[in-house]
Amino acid sequence: MAAQQAAGTPATLVAGVPALPSPRNGQAAAPGLPGLTEADWQPVLAAIGAASSVDLVCHVLPDGDALGSALAAGIALRSLGVEVRVSFGDDPQIVPASLAFLPAQDLLVPASAVPDRPELLITFDVADVRRLGLLQAKAEAAETLVVIDHHASNGGFGTHLLIDPAAPATAVLVDELVRRLGVPLDVSIATCLYTGVATDTGSFRYSATTPATHELASRLLATGVRHDLISRRLWDTQSFGYLKVLAAALERAVLDPEAADGLGLVWTWVPWADLVSHGVLPEEIEGLIDVVRKASEAEATLVLKEDPDGSLRGSSRAKGAVDVAAACGALGGGGHAYAAGFTSHDPVAETVARFRAALRAG
């Protein structure tokens, strides 16, 4: 790695990789994540130090945590003189409108530009290698494959694993990586990381949010991050077409109070024709489930979104008494106990029946 070390920066921990830095921005450095040890971090730092180029990839239809984490790492590595490519495996590759504000999108390349056998490829927020889409084969062929993730359902598909289910967002792990690389937080990196943390904590509302999460947010805000503008773009800005799709989805919504051992399930689905009719992109409806899940009569929520080939992408949420990761796992997917997903090639009614059968009270 062609790391460029300025005068006064720490000595290298491994070849080309700076040691743990001094406190940033006048604040104490965050402690290492409890779920990971030095034995986990050192091989990854060594691999980065030895690489001439690094490919940073996230899952298809990326959310704020996935794309924000990849771009934050990309900015940090580029500042050290590393040749970096950031990508995700969709074709066409479209950054969701809600994430268009993220900096350093000049690092993004199409999946076809990622080498067939990358020297070093790092995945972000990818619980299953199949979630890489067009990049799956390239990731599996990489000389070194680093997996940075916080999903409990991640079975570990890489050569180096930085997986901590206790972390509320993958961006939390990336903050630790950036710190260990010796790169000071600037507003660009902080904007990407704040977006990731805010997205996966539901704007700091979900149960995985801890005091340390708020301490991280404080450090990020200290760089000058405009959290108000980020929040507006993430949650309070939608096209009129989306409102029409939402209205139709709510009209189709079904409340099943007997599901999940009597704890209740509310579900709906969005046919592909609705998106076409109103000029709405698939990534625009990812937040629809956060509206449906507000029903007080249901512990679990399921939203099925139809793709052009007729397959269904299922997103599910729970409020604490049901493990939707287990239910989604029974349908070939996975995720967190509170938020998980899967893909189905069965009709809507059959898919809902299978999901309902897999739901159990925790």
N, C-alpha and C positions, 0 to 999 in steps of 0.2 A: 504494500500500500504506500502510495506516495504521500504520506502524511507530512504536513508542513508544520513544524513546531516553532512557535514564536519564542523569543527570549523570555525567560522567566516562567515558562510553563513547566509542569511536573515532568520528571524523568519518565521514560517509558516503562510500562509494566510488563509488556511483551513487545516483540519487535514491531515498531510502527504504531503502537497503541499507547496513549498516555496513561499514566497512573491515575488513581482517584484524585480529583481536583480539590483545590481549596474551596472554602465556602463561596457560593455564587451570589452575585448581587448583594453582597453584604449579609447574607443569611446563611445559617448552618446548612450543610449538605444533608439531604434526606438519608435516613438509614437504609441499608439494603433491604430488599423485600424478604420477609420471613420465610416464604416458601422456597427460596432459592439460596444456594450457598456459593462460596467462592469456586468450588469444584464445578459448578454449573456454568459460571460466567467465564472462567479463564479460557476454556477451549474455544468459546465463541470469540472472545477478544483476540485470541491467537489467530483464528481463521480470518478475521477481518484484517488483522495486521499483515497477513501473508498474501492477501488477495490483490490482484491487479485491477479487478473490477467486481462490483457487487450488484446483484439484481434483487430488488425489494418488491415483493408482490403481495397482494391482498386478495380477498375472496371476490367472486363475481357480485355484481350489484352492490358495490361497497357502501358501507355506512360511514358515519363520522369517525368511529373508532378505527376501522380498518384503513381507510384512506388517510386519515389524519396521522395514524401511527407510522405508516409507510413513508409519507412525505416528511414527517419530523425526522425520522432516521436518515432519509435522503439528504435533507438540508445539513444535518450534522456531519455526515460522511463527506459530502461535497466540500464542506468547509475545511476538511482535513486533506483535501486534494485527491480524494478517491473518485474514480470513474463510477458513476451511479446511474442505474436505470430503475424507474418505478413503473409498475404495470399491474393490470388485473385482466383476467381472462374472458372478457366479454367482447363480442364482435357484432355490432359496432361498440367501441369502447366509449361510453358516455359518462361523464362525471355528473352526478345528480345536481340539479339546479340549486338545491339547498346547500351544496358543498362547493359551489363555484367560487366562493370567496377564499378558499384555502390557498395559501401561498405556494410557490415553487412548483406549480403544475407544468412548468417547462421540463421537469424531470420525467414526466409521464411519456411512455412509449407504448405503442400497440403490442399485443401479445406476440405478434410475429417478429418483433424486433428483439425479443429476448432470445439469447443463444439456445440452440437445441440441447446443449450440454453445458449449462452455466458452471463457471468456476466456483462461485459462492452465491447461493440463492437463499434469501431470508423471507419467510412468510410471516404475515401479521394478521392476527385475529382469524386464523383459519383452523377450525376444529377438525376438519376432515379434508384429506387431499383432494377429494372430488369437488370440493367447493372452489378449487382453483380454475375450473372450467378449461379453457384452451391452454392453460399453463400447467395442467396436471402432469403431462408427460415430460415436460421440460424440468419441472421440479423433481420428479422421480429420477431423472437422469443426471441431476446436478452432482458435481464432485463432492460438494459439501452443502447440506440442506439444514438450515437453522429454522426452528419453529418457535416463534414468540407468540404466546397465546394465553388466554385466561379461562378458556372453556373447560369445565370439568369433564365433558364428554370427549375431550381430545385424547385419542389413544396413543399418540406419539408416533408420527410417521417420518421424522427426520433423522439426520445423523447427530444433531445437537438440539436438545430440548430446553427451552426456557418457558416453561408452562407453570403458571401459578393460579389455580382456581380461586384463591382468596383475593386476588387483585380484582378490583371492580371494573377495570378496563385494560385492554392491551396497552393503551397509551401510558399506563402507570409503569409497566415494564420498560417501555421505550424511554421514558424519563430516566429510569435507572441506567439503561444502556448509554444514553447521551451523557449522563454524568460520568460514567466509567470511561467514556471516550475522551473525557476532558474538555468537552465543548460547552462553553457558557450558554445559558439560555438567552435567546434573543426573542424579539416579538414574533418572528416568523415561526420558529420552533414551538414557542409557547402557544401560538394560535392553533397550530395543528394538534398539540397535546391537549389543550383545553377543550377543543372540539371533540376529541376522542373520549375524554373523561365525562364531559357533560352529556354526550350522546348515550353512553352505556350506563350512566347512573340515572337517566331520566331527569336531567338537570338537578342532580344530587338528591333525588327523591327516593330512589330504590334502597332496599335494605343493605346492599353491599357497600353503601357509602359509609365511610368511617371517619374519625377525626383526621387520620392521615390523608384521606382524600381531600378534605377541606384545606389541610396544610399545603398540599400540592397545588390546589387551585389558587391559594394565596400567593405562592411563589410565581405561578404562571401570570397571574394578574399584575404582579409587581413589574413585569416587563412592559406593560402598557397594552395588554390585550383588551380589545373592546368586547367584553362579554355580553353587553347589551345587544350589539349588532349581531354577534354570533347566535345568540338565543333567538333573535327575530328571524334570522335566516333559517335556523333549524326547525323552529316550531310554529312560527306565526306568519309565514308567507307561503301561500299556495295559489295555483292558478284557478280561475273560475271553473275550468273543465274538471279539476280535481273535486271541487265542491259538488258537481253533478254526479261524478262517480261515487263519491261518498254518500250522497243522498240515496242513490240506487242500492248501494251495499247495505245501508241501514234499513231500507225497505225490505231487503231479503233476510235480514237478521232473524235468527231463530233462538229462542230461549228454551233450553232443555234442563229443567230444574232437577230431574232425577239422575242426571249424569254425574260422574265422579262421586259415586256413593252418596248422592243426594246433595252434594255441594254446588252442583249446577255448572252448565256449560252454555255459553252464548257463542254462536258461530254465524258466519256469513261467507259469501264468496263473490269474486269479481270476475266476470267473463271477459275474455280478451276483446270481444266486440265493444264492450263499454269503453275501454281505453281508446280504441280506434275511433269510435264515434265522437269522443270528446277531446281527441288530440292529447291524451295523457300518456306519459312514458311510464313503464313498470316501476322505475325507482321512485316515482312521485307518490305512489300509494303505500310505501313502506310504513308510514306513520298512521295509516288507517286503523290499525289494530289498537292503537292507543286511545281511539275514540270508542271503539266497541267494548273494550275491556272495562269501561267505567260502569257497566251494568252492575248494580249492587246485588242482584239476585244470583250472580254466577261467580264461582271461584276461578273457573278456567275460561279462556277465550281462544277461538280458532278462526283465522281468516285464510281462505283459500284463494289464490290468485292464479288465474289461467294464463298460460304462455301460448304463443302462436301455434305450437305443435299439439296443443290440447292437454299437456301435462299440467299438474297443479302444484304450485309452491305453497306449502302450508306454514304459517307463522302462528305460534301459540304463546300465550302468557298465562301466568298464575299469580295468585295473591299470597301464597304461602302455605296453603294446606294441601296442594297437589304438586307433584313433580312432573312438569310437562316435558322435561328432558327424557324421562323414562318413557313417556307415551310416544314422543317423537322418535325415540330410539327403536321402538317396536315397529315403526313404519320406515326405518332405514335412515333416520336423521339423527339429530342430537342438539346439544346446546346446554343451557343452564336450567336449573330447577324452576326458575321463574320465567325464562324466555328461551324458546327452542323452535326448531323448524324441521321440515322434511320436504321431500318431493314425492308426488304420487302420480302414477299413470292410470289410476282407476277413475271411474266417474265420481262426481261430487258426492252423491248419496253413499256410495260404497266407502269412499275415503273418510267421510265423517263417521260412518259406522265403525270403521276400524279404529279411528282415533278415540271414539267414545269408549270402545271396548278396552282400550289400553289405559284409559284414565282411572286412576285409583286414588283415594284419599291417602295422604301421607301419614 
